[in-house]
Amino acid sequence: MKLLGLDPGLQHTGWGVIEVDGSRLPFVAAGVVNSSPKRPLAERLVEIHDGLRQRILVAGEDTRVRIAPRGDATPFAVHDLGDLDEAEYPRRLGELGAQMQASLDLAVGPLVRVGLVRADGSPDRLMVVAHRLVADDESMRILLEDLS
């Protein structure tokens, strides 16, 4: 079994892979994804995401790390819900979150999606969804805390 560990951050995101072999834990691969603190937050998230497109390919005893090609979809989108009435807004937000989550693809990416939701009479909302291999509950809590 191989284990992937992530140390998330908006400037430096570290990752590492080890193999569990009985009581042995041999090193497989590791790296860091860096982003510029001078760039807008959404661009930095995409920059980090691009680095997390790394794929670990296991073929018998041979393990390789590569950067997967980009998928067709962009991980950042603006959603205009301005035409919805107050009763429809929460339902549509839930649907939008589910669609974003369902669009995450381990094989080709993206593993993170960010959406800006705009609606008349409501404050803008930032929706962030990530595959659990990229960010666990605690990592997402920290990220959302940093964004608020």
N, C-alpha and C positions, 0 to 999 in steps of 0.2 A: 504494500500500500504506500502511496505517496501522499505527503501532506504539504499543503500550500499555506504559508503564513504571510499576512500582510500587515504592514505598519502604515496606516493611512495618514496622509497629511496633504495640505494644499500646496506646499512648496516642495516637499520631498516625500514620496511614497515608496517605501521599501517592500520588497517581496523576497521570499525564499522558499525553496522546496527541499524537503528531506524525504528519505525513504525509510519506512519502518520495516526492519528485518530482525524479528525477534527482539532482543534487547539492544540491538545496534541501530543507530540512526545516522546512516551515511548521508553526507551532503550531496545534493543533486545540482542545484543551480540557485543563483540569487541575483538581484539587481536593484537599481533605484531609478525611479521616474522623477525627474525634476521639472518644476514649472516656475516661471518668472512671477515674482510678487507684484511686478509693475503692470501686468496684463489684467484685464477685467476678469472677475470671478468666473463667469461662464466660460470664457476662453481657457482659463486655467483648468477647469474641470474637464473640458474636452481634451486639453493637452495631456492631463494625467490619464484620461481614458485611453487616448491613443497608445500610451505606453503599456497600459494594461491589456492591450490586444495581444500581448505575448501569449503564445500557446506552448504547452509542454507536451511533446509527442513522445509516447512510450512505445517502443517496438522491441519486445523481448528485453534484452539487457541494455539496449541502446536508447538513451534518453536525449531528446533534442529540444531546444527552445527556439522558437521562431516568432516573428511578428506576423499575425494573421492579416490577410488583406482586409481593407475596409468593406463594410457592408454597404448596401445602397442607401440606407436611412441615416440621417444625421442624428446625433444624440441630443440635440437641442432644438426645440420647436416652440413657437408661440401659438397659444390656443385662445381664440376669441369666443367667449361664451356670453357676449353682451346681449344677445337676443333672447336669452332664456329668462323665464319668470322666476321669482324667488323660490317657488316650490321645486322647480326642475333643476336648479343649480346644484344642490348637494348630490342628487342622483347622477347628474352628468359628470361631476368631479370624480365620483367613484368609478364610473365607467371609463373615464379617461385614464385614471390611475391603473385600472386593470388592463387596459389596452397597452399602456406603456410597459407594464410588467411582462405581459405576454409577448411583447416584441423583442425581449432580450434573448439573444441567441449565443450559446456557448461556442458553437462551431465557428461562427464568423463575426460575432459581436453585433451590436454593442453590448457591453455588460453593465453600462450605466446610461440612463436617459434623464435629461433635465427638460422640464417644460415650464414655460411662463404662461399662467392662466390669467386672462383679462376678462372682466365683466363689468357692465354698467352698474354703478352704485355699490360695487364691492372693491375692496383693495386687491391689488395684484397678488397672486399667489405663485410661489415657486414650488413645483413638484419635482422631487428627486426619487427615482427608483433605481435600484442596483441589485444585481444578482448576488445571492448570499455568498458566493465565492469571492466577490470583490469587497463586500462590506457586510459584516454581521450586524446584529441589532445595536450593539454598543458602539461600533464604528459609525453607524448611521446617526445615532443619537449625538455623538460628538460633532459630526459634520453639520447636522442641522442646528446644533447649539452655536457653532462657529458662524453659521449663516444668519442667525437671528440677531 
